[in-house]
Amino acid sequence: MNVNLEVVTIPVSDVDKSLGFYRDQLGWRVDTDIDRDEFRIVQVTPTGAGHVSIVFGRGIPMAEPGSMRHLELVTTDIAATREELVQRGVEVTDVYHGAGAPFFPAARIPGPDPDHTSYASYASFNDPDGNGWTVQEITVRLPGREPTV
């Protein structure tokens, strides 16, 4: 089977406020904004070369606004990405690395991983509803995890 995850739906309370955050603050591309009496669906795509878009809206069944956790973005330069988020007015944590499990650290240690190991440095932020995003630095991917077209 050859499949891709291409759309993730996140629960939000205010479509316009969320659109402003994802489009204007994060700079993500708006793919569609369909507004009808019974529903509104907005699809945005992050700035990277990936193929996953985010959908949010009104009138679509979903979880409680702000209930998504650890939606993960990947960058090759955690410090530069964090700085750009700050410049865009996003409240983002300082860069941290972890103790314990490498992908979900049990403790946050300030600063990037001392060895700049891929999959080991993070920064986190929330959207206006509290949906949680984690930015992870990956410069060299684990075998078999290289992106394909």
MDAnalysis code that builds the backbone (N, CA, C; Angstrom):
import MDAnalysis as mda
import numpy as np

u = mda.Universe.empty(447, n_residues=149, atom_resindex=np.repeat(np.arange(149), 3), trajectory=True)
u.add_TopologyAttr("name", ["N", "CA", "C"] * 149)
u.add_TopologyAttr("resid", np.arange(1, 150))
u.add_TopologyAttr("resname", ["MET", "ASN", "VAL", "ASN", "LEU", "GLU", "VAL", "VAL", "THR", "ILE", "PRO", "VAL", "SER", "ASP", "VAL", "ASP", "LYS", "SER", "LEU", "GLY", "PHE", "TYR", "ARG", "ASP", "GLN", "LEU", "GLY", "TRP", "ARG", "VAL", "ASP", "THR", "ASP", "ILE", "ASP", "ARG", "ASP", "GLU", "PHE", "ARG", "ILE", "VAL", "GLN", "VAL", "THR", "PRO", "THR", "GLY", "ALA", "GLY", "HIS", "VAL", "SER", "ILE", "VAL", "PHE", "GLY", "ARG", "GLY", "ILE", "PRO", "MET", "ALA", "GLU", "PRO", "GLY", "SER", "MET", "ARG", "HIS", "LEU", "GLU", "LEU", "VAL", "THR", "THR", "ASP", "ILE", "ALA", "ALA", "THR", "ARG", "GLU", "GLU", "LEU", "VAL", "GLN", "ARG", "GLY", "VAL", "GLU", "VAL", "THR", "ASP", "VAL", "TYR", "HIS", "GLY", "ALA", "GLY", "ALA", "PRO", "PHE", "PHE", "PRO", "ALA", "ALA", "ARG", "ILE", "PRO", "GLY", "PRO", "ASP", "PRO", "ASP", "HIS", "THR", "SER", "TYR", "ALA", "SER", "TYR", "ALA", "SER", "PHE", "ASN", "ASP", "PRO", "ASP", "GLY", "ASN", "GLY", "TRP", "THR", "VAL", "GLN", "GLU", "ILE", "THR", "VAL", "ARG", "LEU", "PRO", "GLY", "ARG", "GLU", "PRO", "THR", "VAL"])
u.atoms.positions = np.array([
    [0.848, -1.172, 0.000],
    [0.000, 0.000, 0.000],
    [0.897, 1.241, 0.000],
    [0.553, 2.209, -0.825],
    [1.289, 3.458, -0.905],
    [0.314, 4.592, -0.618],
    [0.323, 5.117, 0.612],
    [-0.611, 6.155, 1.012],
    [0.143, 7.326, 1.641],
    [-0.492, 8.476, 1.659],
    [0.069, 9.661, 2.290],
    [-0.975, 10.265, 3.213],
    [-0.533, 10.825, 4.317],
    [-1.398, 11.644, 5.142],
    [-1.349, 13.032, 4.526],
    [-2.498, 13.538, 4.068],
    [-2.501, 14.818, 3.386],
    [-3.319, 15.895, 4.075],
    [-4.275, 15.532, 4.921],
    [-5.095, 16.533, 5.591],
    [-5.330, 16.108, 7.033],
    [-5.154, 17.051, 7.944],
    [-5.459, 16.857, 9.351],
    [-6.464, 17.936, 9.731],
    [-7.572, 17.541, 10.342],
    [-8.586, 18.491, 10.775],
    [-8.355, 18.837, 12.241],
    [-8.317, 20.134, 12.521],
    [-8.133, 20.569, 13.904],
    [-9.373, 21.332, 14.362],
    [-9.761, 21.169, 15.631],
    [-10.942, 21.854, 16.145],
    [-10.619, 23.286, 16.581],
    [-11.433, 24.233, 16.108],
    [-11.254, 25.637, 16.474],
    [-12.601, 26.230, 16.867],
    [-12.574, 27.321, 17.616],
    [-13.813, 27.970, 18.040],
    [-14.188, 29.157, 17.167],
    [-13.210, 29.792, 16.532],
    [-13.455, 30.988, 15.730],
    [-12.667, 30.865, 14.431],
    [-13.372, 30.623, 13.330],
    [-12.718, 30.377, 12.041],
    [-11.897, 31.581, 11.605],
    [-12.444, 32.780, 11.727],
    [-11.711, 33.972, 11.287],
    [-10.443, 34.200, 12.104],
    [-10.543, 34.016, 13.413],
    [-9.366, 34.173, 14.272],
    [-8.299, 33.135, 13.905],
    [-8.717, 31.904, 13.669],
    [-7.772, 30.852, 13.290],
    [-7.165, 31.130, 11.917],
    [-7.981, 31.591, 10.985],
    [-7.468, 31.934, 9.657],
    [-6.409, 33.026, 9.771],
    [-6.677, 34.030, 10.593],
    [-5.687, 35.080, 10.798],
    [-4.383, 34.548, 11.362],
    [-4.475, 33.613, 12.296],
    [-3.269, 33.042, 12.893],
    [-2.471, 32.244, 11.861],
    [-3.128, 31.295, 11.218],
    [-2.407, 30.404, 10.300],
    [-1.953, 31.125, 9.027],
    [-2.788, 31.986, 8.476],
    [-2.427, 32.695, 7.242],
    [-1.507, 33.871, 7.528],
    [-1.924, 34.750, 8.442],
    [-1.211, 36.009, 8.624],
    [-0.004, 35.888, 9.544],
    [-0.149, 35.164, 10.660],
    [0.994, 35.048, 11.571],
    [1.979, 33.983, 11.112],
    [1.492, 32.790, 10.770],
    [2.411, 31.730, 10.359],
    [2.802, 31.833, 8.892],
    [2.008, 32.541, 8.094],
    [2.335, 32.702, 6.675],
    [1.983, 31.500, 5.825],
    [1.043, 30.666, 6.291],
    [0.677, 29.471, 5.541],
    [-0.259, 29.817, 4.396],
    [-0.185, 29.037, 3.337],
    [-0.997, 29.243, 2.133],
    [-2.439, 28.812, 2.386],
    [-3.384, 29.646, 1.958],
    [-4.805, 29.271, 2.028],
    [-5.150, 28.560, 0.726],
    [-5.524, 27.284, 0.840],
    [-5.875, 26.489, -0.332],
    [-7.342, 26.653, -0.697],
    [-8.183, 26.753, 0.301],
    [-9.611, 26.932, 0.052],
    [-10.267, 27.549, 1.275],
    [-11.316, 28.302, 1.019],
    [-12.141, 28.875, 2.077],
    [-13.569, 28.849, 1.547],
    [-14.299, 27.804, 1.896],
    [-15.669, 27.605, 1.408],
    [-16.622, 27.978, 2.521],
    [-17.447, 28.983, 2.288],
    [-18.367, 29.474, 3.307],
    [-19.800, 29.337, 2.801],
    [-20.564, 28.453, 3.430],
    [-21.981, 28.239, 3.131],
    [-22.765, 28.465, 4.415],
    [-24.061, 28.518, 4.324],
    [-24.882, 28.724, 5.525],
    [-24.621, 27.663, 6.584],
    [-24.548, 26.406, 6.173],
    [-24.463, 25.304, 7.135],
    [-23.031, 24.933, 7.540],
    [-22.025, 25.414, 6.819],
    [-20.649, 25.087, 7.181],
    [-19.679, 26.084, 6.569],
    [-18.475, 26.078, 7.107],
    [-17.343, 26.797, 6.520],
    [-16.130, 25.913, 6.685],
    [-15.407, 25.703, 5.609],
    [-14.205, 24.873, 5.633],
    [-13.043, 25.701, 5.091],
    [-11.976, 25.774, 5.878],
    [-10.756, 26.453, 5.467],
    [-9.638, 25.416, 5.456],
    [-8.874, 25.397, 4.375],
    [-7.719, 24.500, 4.292],
    [-6.483, 25.349, 4.059],
    [-5.471, 25.158, 4.915],
    [-4.205, 25.875, 4.809],
    [-3.069, 24.863, 4.739],
    [-1.988, 25.257, 4.090],
    [-0.826, 24.377, 3.953],
    [0.415, 25.094, 4.469],
    [1.196, 24.430, 5.340],
    [2.441, 25.033, 5.836],
    [3.396, 25.390, 4.700],
    [4.433, 26.131, 5.041],
    [5.340, 26.703, 4.051],
    [6.371, 25.739, 3.487],
    [6.532, 24.575, 4.063],
    [7.577, 23.645, 3.613],
    [7.192, 22.871, 2.362],
    [8.000, 21.879, 2.053],
    [7.798, 21.073, 0.857],
    [6.926, 19.852, 1.112],
    [6.386, 19.738, 2.317],
    [5.549, 18.589, 2.647],
    [4.201, 18.647, 1.951],
    [3.404, 17.640, 2.186],
    [2.131, 17.533, 1.492],
    [0.950, 17.438, 2.441],
    [1.095, 17.850, 3.694],
    [-0.008, 17.772, 4.639],
    [-0.598, 19.168, 4.821],
    [-1.912, 19.269, 4.677],
    [-2.626, 20.512, 4.902],
    [-3.439, 20.398, 6.183],
    [-3.830, 21.537, 6.713],
    [-4.632, 21.612, 7.920],
    [-6.010, 22.139, 7.523],
    [-7.063, 21.503, 8.023],
    [-8.430, 21.950, 7.763],
    [-9.071, 22.318, 9.090],
    [-9.810, 23.429, 9.098],
    [-10.605, 23.808, 10.256],
    [-11.852, 24.497, 9.739],
    [-12.839, 24.623, 10.584],
    [-14.043, 25.277, 10.103],
    [-15.176, 25.268, 11.098],
    [-16.359, 25.515, 10.565],
    [-17.599, 25.564, 11.328],
    [-18.556, 24.580, 10.687],
    [-19.296, 23.872, 11.519],
    [-20.281, 22.934, 10.993],
    [-19.713, 21.591, 10.582],
    [-18.487, 21.304, 10.981],
    [-17.903, 19.989, 10.721],
    [-17.711, 19.296, 12.065],
    [-18.152, 18.041, 12.160],
    [-18.022, 17.341, 13.441],
    [-16.554, 17.183, 13.820],
    [-16.233, 17.510, 15.059],
    [-14.852, 17.359, 15.526],
    [-14.795, 17.441, 17.033],
    [-13.618, 17.356, 17.537],
    [-13.376, 17.390, 18.982],
    [-13.533, 18.817, 19.518],
    [-13.339, 18.947, 20.801],
    [-13.407, 20.240, 21.472],
    [-12.299, 21.162, 20.956],
    [-12.604, 22.438, 20.658],
    [-11.551, 23.367, 20.231],
    [-10.381, 23.368, 21.213],
    [-9.181, 23.311, 20.683],
    [-7.976, 23.330, 21.496],
    [-7.543, 21.985, 22.037],
    [-8.190, 20.901, 21.614],
    [-7.887, 19.584, 22.188],
    [-6.768, 18.824, 21.470],
    [-6.276, 19.335, 20.374],
    [-5.181, 18.651, 19.667],
    [-3.862, 18.975, 20.355],
    [-3.016, 17.971, 20.481],
    [-1.706, 18.145, 21.108],
    [-0.629, 17.549, 20.215],
    [0.527, 18.147, 20.276],
    [1.725, 17.643, 19.605],
    [1.537, 17.474, 18.099],
    [0.917, 18.474, 17.465],
    [0.947, 18.536, 16.009],
    [2.378, 18.946, 15.677],
    [3.052, 18.199, 14.831],
    [4.488, 18.399, 14.698],
    [4.891, 18.987, 13.361],
    [5.685, 20.038, 13.446],
    [6.311, 20.660, 12.292],
    [7.799, 20.318, 12.341],
    [8.432, 20.235, 11.187],
    [9.847, 19.878, 11.125],
    [10.612, 20.992, 10.415],
    [11.800, 21.284, 10.933],
    [12.672, 22.290, 10.348],
    [14.103, 21.780, 10.362],
    [14.938, 22.343, 9.516],
    [16.354, 21.994, 9.539],
    [17.149, 22.972, 10.403],
    [16.507, 24.069, 10.854],
    [17.198, 25.064, 11.681],
    [16.233, 25.575, 12.748],
    [16.257, 24.966, 13.910],
    [15.308, 25.279, 14.983],
    [15.453, 26.718, 15.455],
    [16.671, 27.230, 15.558],
    [16.874, 28.596, 16.052],
    [16.294, 29.614, 15.075],
    [16.555, 29.443, 13.792],
    [16.038, 30.380, 12.793],
    [14.520, 30.300, 12.694],
    [13.967, 29.103, 12.783],
    [12.516, 28.949, 12.716],
    [11.865, 29.580, 13.935],
    [12.427, 29.351, 15.100],
    [11.874, 29.971, 16.307],
    [11.921, 31.486, 16.191],
    [13.031, 32.024, 15.726],
    [13.164, 33.473, 15.588],
    [12.122, 34.024, 14.612],
    [11.871, 33.328, 13.521],
    [10.851, 33.786, 12.570],
    [9.465, 33.761, 13.215],
    [9.167, 32.734, 13.988],
    [7.884, 32.687, 14.693],
    [7.744, 33.880, 15.634],
    [8.800, 34.203, 16.363],
    [8.785, 35.353, 17.262],
    [8.532, 36.631, 16.460],
    [9.239, 36.795, 15.341],
    [9.072, 37.986, 14.500],
    [7.647, 38.107, 13.967],
    [6.961, 36.966, 13.791],
    [5.585, 36.961, 13.305],
    [4.572, 37.129, 14.437],
    [5.059, 37.326, 15.667],
    [4.185, 37.572, 16.792],
    [3.621, 36.320, 17.446],
    [4.207, 35.172, 17.174],
    [3.755, 33.920, 17.774],
    [4.436, 33.755, 19.127],
    [3.659, 33.409, 20.152],
    [4.230, 33.117, 21.469],
    [4.767, 31.699, 21.440],
    [6.071, 31.569, 21.350],
    [6.726, 30.272, 21.207],
    [7.723, 30.092, 22.352],
    [7.872, 28.852, 22.810],
    [8.837, 28.585, 23.869],
    [10.252, 28.841, 23.363],
    [11.166, 28.946, 24.297],
    [12.572, 28.928, 23.916],
    [12.873, 27.536, 23.379],
    [13.962, 27.414, 22.636],
    [14.389, 26.104, 22.142],
    [14.785, 25.255, 23.346],
    [14.425, 23.986, 23.296],
    [14.757, 23.058, 24.377],
    [15.105, 21.696, 23.789],
    [15.775, 20.899, 24.592],
    [16.003, 19.497, 24.243],
    [15.543, 18.678, 25.432],
    [15.539, 17.378, 25.275],
    [14.900, 16.579, 26.299],
    [15.786, 15.606, 27.015],
    [15.250, 15.161, 28.124],
    [15.816, 14.040, 28.862],
    [14.760, 12.947, 28.833],
    [15.180, 11.745, 28.654],
    [14.223, 10.642, 28.564],
    [13.996, 10.257, 27.117],
    [12.776, 9.897, 26.804],
    [12.448, 9.452, 25.442],
    [12.812, 10.534, 24.436],
    [13.441, 10.175, 23.312],
    [13.910, 11.191, 22.374],
    [12.795, 11.954, 21.672],
    [11.643, 11.341, 21.413],
    [10.613, 12.011, 20.641],
    [9.603, 12.750, 21.509],
    [9.426, 12.344, 22.748],
    [8.552, 13.019, 23.703],
    [9.330, 13.159, 25.002],
    [10.179, 14.183, 25.097],
    [11.065, 14.276, 26.259],
    [10.306, 14.383, 27.571],
    [10.786, 13.665, 28.565],
    [10.187, 13.679, 29.897],
    [10.507, 14.983, 30.619],
    [11.618, 15.594, 30.281],
    [12.018, 16.860, 30.892],
    [12.548, 17.780, 29.804],
    [12.247, 19.056, 29.927],
    [12.744, 20.048, 28.976],
    [13.994, 20.696, 29.540],
    [15.077, 20.593, 28.796],
    [16.345, 21.196, 29.180],
    [16.555, 22.397, 28.261],
    [16.807, 23.590, 28.806],
    [16.946, 24.781, 27.968],
    [18.050, 24.642, 26.921],
    [17.790, 25.198, 25.757],
    [18.758, 25.232, 24.663],
    [18.628, 24.030, 23.745],
    [19.266, 24.127, 22.572],
    [19.235, 23.001, 21.642],
    [20.059, 21.833, 22.164],
    [19.834, 20.674, 21.601],
    [20.643, 19.510, 21.949],
    [22.118, 19.878, 21.779],
    [22.965, 19.608, 22.773],
    [24.372, 20.023, 22.704],
    [25.107, 19.491, 21.476],
    [24.714, 18.317, 21.001],
    [25.372, 17.748, 19.825],
    [24.619, 18.054, 18.536],
    [23.552, 18.845, 18.641],
    [22.680, 19.162, 17.492],
    [22.239, 17.896, 16.766],
    [21.904, 16.885, 17.555],
    [21.418, 15.623, 17.027],
    [20.038, 15.827, 16.423],
    [19.805, 15.270, 15.248],
    [18.471, 15.327, 14.646],
    [17.464, 14.688, 15.576],
    [16.244, 15.182, 15.529],
    [15.117, 14.688, 16.328],
    [15.258, 15.017, 17.815],
    [16.145, 15.947, 18.202],
    [16.400, 16.150, 19.620],
    [16.193, 17.583, 20.119],
    [15.947, 18.544, 19.228],
    [15.738, 19.933, 19.648],
    [14.343, 20.382, 19.229],
    [13.683, 21.160, 20.126],
    [12.277, 21.506, 19.922],
    [11.990, 22.946, 20.330],
    [10.856, 23.429, 19.862],
    [10.206, 24.641, 20.368],
    [8.711, 24.381, 20.217],
    [7.902, 24.994, 21.057],
    [6.462, 24.699, 21.045],
    [5.651, 25.984, 21.073],
    [4.454, 25.916, 20.495],
    [3.517, 27.035, 20.559],
    [2.098, 26.502, 20.433],
    [1.130, 27.348, 20.741],
    [-0.282, 27.003, 20.623],
    [-0.960, 27.955, 19.650],
    [-2.014, 27.473, 18.992],
    [-2.839, 28.368, 18.186],
    [-3.791, 29.109, 19.122],
    [-4.636, 30.013, 18.604],
    [-5.508, 30.792, 19.493],
    [-6.434, 29.960, 20.379],
    [-6.776, 28.727, 19.966],
    [-7.644, 27.873, 20.778],
    [-6.879, 26.998, 21.748],
    [-5.570, 26.922, 21.618],
    [-4.774, 26.062, 22.483],
    [-4.349, 24.754, 21.847],
    [-4.644, 24.544, 20.554],
    [-4.108, 23.365, 19.861],
    [-2.592, 23.475, 19.884],
    [-1.915, 22.412, 20.315],
    [-0.482, 22.460, 20.565],
    [0.363, 22.016, 19.384],
    [1.332, 22.840, 19.034],
    [2.269, 22.566, 17.950],
    [3.678, 22.422, 18.510],
    [4.432, 21.476, 17.979],
    [5.832, 21.281, 18.333],
    [6.654, 21.398, 17.068],
    [7.702, 22.203, 17.117],
    [8.647, 22.302, 16.005],
    [9.855, 21.465, 16.395],
    [10.268, 20.570, 15.512],
    [11.382, 19.668, 15.794],
    [12.456, 19.869, 14.735],
    [13.709, 19.895, 15.165],
    [14.819, 20.049, 14.226],
    [15.279, 18.682, 13.724],
    [15.291, 18.531, 12.411],
    [15.808, 17.316, 11.780],
    [16.722, 17.747, 10.644],
    [18.002, 17.403, 10.772],
    [18.953, 17.722, 9.709],
    [19.358, 16.473, 8.932],
    [19.359, 15.342, 9.615],
    [19.637, 14.052, 8.974],
    [18.540, 13.103, 9.431],
    [17.837, 12.516, 8.490],
    [16.712, 11.640, 8.837],
    [17.176, 10.225, 9.129],
    [16.407, 9.550, 9.978],
    [16.658, 8.138, 10.241],
    [16.528, 7.350, 8.937],
    [17.241, 6.253, 8.789],
    [17.138, 5.462, 7.561],
    [15.691, 5.082, 7.260],
    [15.308, 5.241, 6.007],
    [13.970, 4.917, 5.580],
    [12.977, 6.041, 5.776],
    [13.407, 7.152, 6.390],
    [12.512, 8.285, 6.659],
    [12.735, 9.454, 5.709],
    [13.594, 9.262, 4.722],
    [13.839, 10.344, 3.781],
    [12.581, 10.627, 2.978],
    [12.275, 11.912, 2.737],
    [11.084, 12.224, 1.957],
    [11.217, 11.726, 0.520],
    [10.104, 11.290, -0.042],
    [10.079, 10.896, -1.450],
    [9.020, 11.733, -2.148],
    [9.163, 11.875, -3.420],
    [8.213, 12.685, -4.177],
    [7.045, 11.858, -4.637],
])
